[in-house]
Structures are given as structure tokens and as C-alpha cells.
Amino acid sequence: MNERTKKRTLAIFILVSFVCAFAYYMPSLRYTFYDQMKSAFMLTDTQMGLVASAKALANTVCYPISGYFASKFSTKKLFIVSLIGFLVLTAWYWLAHTYVEVMIIFALHSFFAIATFWSAYLNAVRALGTEENQGKMFGSSEATRGIAQTIAGFICLWIVGLVGNSLFTGFRGALFFCMIAYVLLLVATIFIMPDEDPVKAEAKKEKSGLKGFMEAVKDPAIWVVTFVVMCAYVSWTVGNGYMTTYTVRVLNISQQTASTIGIVRSYIIVLVAGFLGGYVVDKFSYKGQAFIVLFTLVAGLTAGVIFTSFNVTLCVIITLVLALIVNIMKSTYWSTMGQAGISIEKTAMATGVISFIAFIPDFFVGPICGSWLDAAEAAGNVAVGFNKIFVFLIVFSVLGIVSAVILLKRTKSAEKSVKNTI
């Protein structure tokens, strides 16, 4: 690869990662600016929760469609359609005033963020690298997305901090910033992202449709990756989602200190995990080995959190190391596709099917963990609720080890088959 090609590939990689960062940034503003969004649209807490539930449901429905679209249309076309959709929906969001409008906007956003974008994004990242550096590619993309969202977060924080809530200040001002970002990314996509090779496009069309979907569902390789991704995703959700409140409610750290630690966990660790994780995972000859080690570390560190609550400093350090490990898994779990036996040509449909199944825990993890905490708090000992959550995390880590062992055996078996045919 000559210098000019390397620079072009890097430019495409950064563009793809930035588009992905902003694809999910607009709806995520509800987490960062929860109260401001409630005020801007005069919503209740229940309505805010229903918006999130509707978004999760729409996402799940759109994952298989994403695999179909990515196997049928070029990445560039899907990116352009998605960015136009984001721009139109954000403009509507910017002007909206009612709860019904917000619900419709969030549901439609899932179509453009998942159906026309998700598998296309994963396909693009995988195609930019080789099978030897997939961990580095996906990890670096995750870290680059983190950089983009961190920059956007500080800009939006400044905008929201301005007095008032007119069309250009407050929460609506943050939405206007997103609109500007979508326009710039749309222009960059049109001029930087290459058109797909017609021969490759034809090959992909032959594998698309219902036939391609059914073939993907029957493929054992896809199920192996599905369980690795599912266990890693649950580990990330729990390992990240409950640590800040744990430090406040059990370790009795002040909310301000806990929020500071939460920022480190949410931004700095995510960036480090992306770049470092991709490098580390690629150092293993087998991705299965890497994930056996990672899941084992998660189980051990989670047990460490339970048994070190008497030592606040040590316990906090363990929670941060745990956050690093689960973010390494999240940023690199798609790199397992090649060694599981999923070819480049099958990436689009495979990622649609895997995502549809692997992210189902989104529907039950939150309610289950929340009910444990409510019951424990009502009983006067919230630590018991957290311990149940940590045991839940350890169980999924053990299941993750099992899935990683299966991945490892499958990879070695495939290697033996190749050697026997030579």
C-alpha cells in the first residue's frame, strides 16, 4: 500500500467513525441533558422513559433490515441516505413541541441509525483492514467515535449553558449544532467515500434477501459470535452502568466525586480501551484466547468489587479497571467474525442477524437490575441489590468464557481442516 493510498484509507476510516459517532449522538442527548430535554418539550419522567423504550424496540426491529440493506446497496449510498435522514429528523426535532412528535422522531431515527446504517458501518470498518488487524480497526474506530462525541459533548455543554431555550440556545441549540455536523459529514461522505466496485456489489446482491437471511440464521459461526457479543455487551452494560451509583450508595462517596470518576469512566477510559484494546486483542494468535482472558478478568474484578467494599480507594480502582476491560471487549468483539468463519462477503447480513439477537438483553437487564435495587433499598440494605447485580455479571462472564472457548475450538478446527487439504 503506497503513501497516497494509506492517507486515503485513513481519511475514510476517520470519516466512517465520525459519521457513526454523530449517528447516535442526537438521541443520546437525552441522557446528558435529561432535565433540559424535559423542559424544552414539557415531558414527564414517564414520557421520557417511554421514549427510550420505543427507541429500543424500533432498534431491535431494524437490525435484520440493516443486514439486508447493507448486503444489497453500497456503503456510500446508505451513508448518504442515513445522513439525510438524520438531518431531516433533527430539524424536525429542533422545531417540535409535542410528546407525540418526539416519539415519532425517535422511532424514525432508528430506521436511519440502524436499518440503513448499522451493518453498513460495520461492513466498512471490517473492509478497511485485514483479518490480522481487525481488533485494531474496530478498537480504533470505537476510540475515534469517543473523541468525536467528547468534542461534541463539550460544544453542546457550552451551547446548553447559554441563557434561555430559544431555537438557537439551550437544548434546541445543541440540536442545531447536530444539524450543522450532519451537513458537513454529508458533504464529506459525497466527496471522500469511494463508490463501491460494481462486481463486488453484484456479488453482494446475490447473497441478499430472505435467502441470505435464512442462510445467516443457520450458520453456526454466526451463533458463536452472537453469544460472544451478547455476553460482552451485557458485561459492558452492567460493568459501566451501575458503578457510579454504587460508589455513592454503598461506598458513600460524594455525588460530585462520583461524577468526576464517572467522567473518567465514560470518556478517558473509553478512549484508552479503544486504542489499547485493539492492539492487545490483535497480539493474541486467536481471538478466542483473548476473550477467554477478558471474560475471566471481568469475573475476577467483579468479585473483587464485592469483597473490597470496606476499602473505598481499592474498590474504586477495581471499578475503573473493570470499566477498562469491559470497554476493551465492547470495542473489539466484532473482530471475532473472521476467526469464527464469517467471510467478508457475509459481514453485512451476519452483523444484522447477530445484532438482532445479541442486543436482546437491553430489554430485560435494566428492569431486572432496577427491581433488585428497589427491593434491597426498601429492605434497608441497598448493598444486597448491588451484590445480586454483580453475581449476575459474573454469571454472564462465565457464559462468555464458554462462548470464547467454543470460538477458539472452532478457529483451531478450521485451521486443521485447511492444513489437511494442502
N, C-alpha and C positions, 0 to 999 in steps of 0.2 A: 504494500500500500504506500503510494507516494505521499509527499507532504501535503499537496493540494487536496487529495482525497481524504487524508486524515482530518484536515481542518473542516472540510465539508461534512464529514461524518460527525465530528464534534458539534458543529453548528446544528445539525439535525437532531442530535441527541439532546442538546440543551433546549431546543425548541419544543421537542416532544415532551420533555419533562416539565417545562414551564406551562405548556398547554394543559397537562394533566393537573398541575398544581392549581390552576385557576378554574379548571373544570369543576372541582369540588369545593372551591373556596367560597363562592357566593352562598350556597345553602349552609355552609359551616359557620357563617357569621352569626347564626342564631345561638351558637354556643359561646362565642367570645363576647357578643353584645346582646345577651339574653334580655335584659331589662330594657335596653334601648329599642329592641325589636318589638317587645310588648307594648311599649309606649307609642311607637311610630304607627302601629296598626291596631292599637287598642284591643289587645288579645288577653285572654285569661291564661293561667298556667295550664289548665286542662286543654285549651285550644292549642297551646304550644306543644303539648305532648302528643295530641292527635296529628298535628302537622308532621312531627318526627315519625310517628307510626305509619302514616300514609306514605312518607318518603321511603321508609324501609320496605314496605310491601311493594311499592312500584319498582324499586331497585331489583328485588328478587324476581319479579315477573320479567324484567327486561334482560337479565343475564343470558338466558338461552338465545334471545333475539340478537344480542350482541355478537355471539359466536356466529350466527347465520350471516349477519351483515358483514362482519369482518372477513368471512370466507368468500363473500360474493363481490364486494366492492373494494376499491383501492383505499389505502390508509389516508392518502391525501384528501380524497373526496369526502370520506367520513369525518375527518378533522374539520374540514370546511363547513360541512353541514352542521356539525356539533357546535362550532364556534358561532355560527349564525343563530342557531337555536339559543345558545347561552345569552347572546347579545339581545335578542328579542325578548326573551323571558325576563332578563334583568331590567330592561327598560320598562316592561310591564310592572315588575316588582317595585321599581322606583316610583311609579305613578299610582300603584294600588292603594286602596284604603280599606278593603273589607277582608274578613277572615276567609270567605269563600274564594276570593281571588288568590290569596296566599296558598291555600290548599291546592288549587288547580295549578298554580305556578310550580310548586314543589313536585307535584306528580308528573308534570310535563318535563321538568328538569331531569327526572330520572331517565326519560326516554333518550334525551340528548347526552347525558353523562354516562349512561350505561349502554343502552341499545346501540347507539351509533358511535360510541367512543371507547368503552372499556376494553373489549377484546382487540380493537384496532390499536390501542396504545400498547398493550402487552405484546402484540404481534410485532409492532415497530421496534420496541426495545430489544426483543429477542433477535430480530433480524439484523440489528446493527452490530451484534457481537458474534463470537464463535462459541461453540459448546464449552470450550475451555475457560472462558471468562464470563459466563452467564451470571455468576454471583456478583461479580464486579459491576456488570452492566445494570442489573436490577437494583443492587445496593446503591450505586452512584445515582441512579435515576431517582430513587426514593430520597436520597440526601439533597439532590438538586431541587426536588419538589419542596423539601423542607426549607431550603434557602429562599425560594420564591415566596412561599407562604409566610415566612418570617418577615421578609421585606414588606409584603402586602399588609401583614398584621400591624406593623408599626405605622404605616401610612394611614390605614383605616383608623387606628387608635387616635392619631393626630386629627383626622377629619371628624370623627365622632366627638372628640373633645371640644370642638368648636361650639359656641353657644347656639342654641336653637335646634330645630328639627325641620328646616325647610327642605326644598328639593336638593339643595347643594351642601347642606350641613347635617350633622348628626348621623343617624343610621342610614338615611337616604343618600347622604353624601358618600358613604362607603360604597353603596350600590353604584353610584355614578362613577366612582373610581374603577369598579369592576367592569363597567361598560367600556371605559377607555382602554383597559387592559385587553378586553376581548377584541376590540377593533385592531389594536396593534398586533396581537397574536394572529388574527385572521390574515392581515396583510403579510406578516412574516411567513405564515404557512403557505400562502399562494406563491410566494417568490422563492422560498428556501426548500420546502419539502419537494422531493422529486416525484414525478409521475411514475406509477408502477409499470414494470415491464409487462407488455401485453401477453407474452407467453405464460408468465407466472400467474397473471390474472385469470387466464383461461384454465390453467391447472387448478386454481382455487375454486372456480365456478363449478367444476366437475365434482368437487367434494362438498359442495354446499347443499342447503335444503334439508328436507326431512331425512333423506337417506344418510347424509353426513352426520346429522344429529344422532340418529339411531346407532350408527357405527361408533360414534364417540361414547355413547352411553354403555355400549357393550365392551369397550376397550378396557382391559384390566389396568393398563398403565395410567389411564385417567383416574380410576378409582384409587390407586396408590397415591397419586399426587393430591387427590381430593382430601384424603384423610390426613396427609402431612400438613396441607394448607389449613384444614379445619382446626386441627389441634394447635397449630402455631397461632392461628388467628384468635382462638379462644384464650390462649396464653397471653397474647398481646392485649386483648380487650380487658381481661381481669388484672393482669400484671401492671397495666398502666392506669386503668380506670378507677381503682379503689385505693391507691396508695396515698394520695394526698389527703383524702378524708380520714384514712386510717391513722396517719401521723397526728391529725388534730384530735380525733375522738378517742383514740386508745393511747397514743404516746404523749398526748396533752401538749403538743407543740402549738404555738400561737398560729392563728389563721394567716397572718402576714408572712411568718417564716415558712409555713407550709406552702403558701402560694409561690414564694420565691423558689423553693425546692421543686414545686410543680412546673415552673417555667423552665428550670434546668432539665427536668424530665421530658417536657413536651417539645423543647426546641434544641437545646445543646446536645442532649443525648441522642435525639433522632438523627441529627446531622452526623454525629460521630458514628453511630450504628450503621448508617447507610454506607459511608465510605470505608470504614474499618471492617464491617461485616462482610461486604462483598469480597474484599481482599482475603479475609480469613477463610471464608467458605470455599473459595477457589483454591486455597492451599491444600485442601483435602483431595485426595485422589477420587474419593467417592462422596457425593452429596449426602448419601445416606449416613455415612460416618459422621459428617459434620452435624447433621440434625440429631443423631443419637447423643452426641456430646452436648448440644444446645438444650435439648429437652431434659437431659439429666441435670444440667446446671439449673434449669428453671425449677425442677422438683426440689433440688437441694437448697437453693436460695429461698424458695418459698417456705420450706421447713425452717430455715434459718430465721425468717421474719417472725414466725410463730414463737420460736424458743428464745428470741433475744429482745422481746418487748420490754424487759426490765432494764436494758441498756439502750437508751434512746439514740445516742450517737451511732453505735454499731448497727442498730436496727435500721436507721435512716440510710446509712451507707449501703446496707444489703438491699434495701428497696431500690436504690439508684442503680446498683449493679444488675439487679433483676430487670429493671427497665431497659438497660443496655442490651441484655441478652434477648428479651422478647422483641425489641425493635430490630435487632440483627435478623431474627427469624422472619419477621414481617417483611423486611426489605429484600430478603433473598429467597423466600420459599418458592417463587415462580422459577427459580434457576434449576429446580429439580426435574423439570419436564423432560429435558434431553436424556438424562440418565435413566429416567423411568421408562423411556421408549417412545415418547411422543415426538414425532418428527416436526420439523419447521413447518411443513405444509399443513399439519393438523393443528397448529397453535391456535388459530382463530376459534374454530369450533370447540376445541378442547378447553380453552380458558372460559368460554361461555358456560359449558356444562359444569366445569369444576367450581366456578364462582357461584352458580345457582345452588349447588349442594353445600359447598364448604362454608358459605356465609349464613346458612340457615340458623346457626346458634344466635345470631343477632336478635331473633325473636324471643328466645327464652332465657338467655344468660342474664340480661338486665333485670327482668321481673323476678327470677329465682333469687338472685343475689340481694335485690332490694327487699324481698319478703323476709329473707333471713335477718337482715339488718333491722327491719322494723320490729320483728318478733323479739329479737335479742334486746333491742332498746326498750321495748315495752316491759321486758322481764327484768330490766335494770342492769344488764351486763352486755353492752354492745360488742365487747371483745369476742364473745362466743359467736356472734354473727359473722365477724370477720374471719374467725378461725374456720368456720364452715366454708367460706369463700375460698380460703387458702387451700383447704383439703380438696375442694372442687378443682382448683387449679392444678394441684399435684396429680389428681386422677387423670386429667386431660394431658398432662405432661407424660405420664406413664403410657397412655394410649398413643401419644406422639412418638415415644420411643419404639413402640411396637410397629407403627406405620413406617418409621425410618428404617427399622431392621428389614421389613419387607422390601422397601425401596433398595436397600443395599444388596439383598439377596437377588433381587430382580436384575440389578445392574451387573452383578458378577455372573449371573446365569447367561445374560445376553453376551457378555464378553467371551465366555466359554464356547457359546454357540458359534460366534464369529471365528474363533480360533480353530474350531473343529471343521469349519467349511473351507479353511485355507489349505 
